[in-house]
Amino acid sequence: EPSEEFAHAAARTAAWLEREMRLDNGAFATALAAESGGVEGASYTWTRAELAESLDAHDLALAESALGVTGDGALPGGANVPTRRAGRTEDAAAVDALLDRLAGLRAARPRHERDKAAIVSHNALAARGLIEAGAAFGDAAMTARGVELVRLLIDATRDDVVHVLGDPEVSGVRLAEDHAHLAAAALTAYESAGDAVLLAEAHRLQAETEARFVADGAVWMTPADTDLPVRPRESSDDPLPSGASTFVETAVRLAVLDGDEAAAERADELLRGWWAAADYAPQSAGTALEVMTGRVWGPSR
């Protein structure tokens, strides 16, 4: 059974995305600036003296015991980032209320500027995470938001899967990661919503990814008509799954769903390119390893 602590963390993360990162078009921004008012992290940091001015004695003590606040915080000027230290203990509700109060107090501070770029791959990953977390924790609203975001991305990129929505400065950039992650998110949305249109979109996006980026037994980072002197190839996963491994994962998922053995064999061929990374740097082949170990294939393979 999913733990209450994880469910709570997922809900608060989703709420933060909506509060801090949602753009007017419904997609999520890429990042927040490090500085606010010329000071790094200023909106999120507190000295003990600042908290003493805003909290009563009980909440100040709770900030010290549960959120790690000290008089000589580790950041410049003795500042702290109040963060839950021991999970959801018996004081969980009180700590939640305190964190909400601090969020309200932060609203009066200078805000960290948002990078308003809506990167397609990042949004597709966020959508898939919302859908999967909503399903795991029984949060229908979270799942619905993820499906809504997938539909938004598909509509916005139907004519061409760009890297950043509505940014003319990078209008010519096409990357495998955007195509692959959007195809994966469309398939996840279909599995959640049961809408055949989403399945058709997953197939369409996967086929487009293959046509533009897959050749010579590899998934290339850029299309064949790239202006770069060397066409780069993805062969490892960073903290975010690569477009290459995500393409293979979706190929496997679709093959299982359709019973398409030929597609499964093509996916096997592409997986062979990940063996070296899996052998020598398994932390750099997470998604590929997930496919290899059968978590995606299922028990039949």
Disulfide bonds with the S-S distance in Angstrom:
none
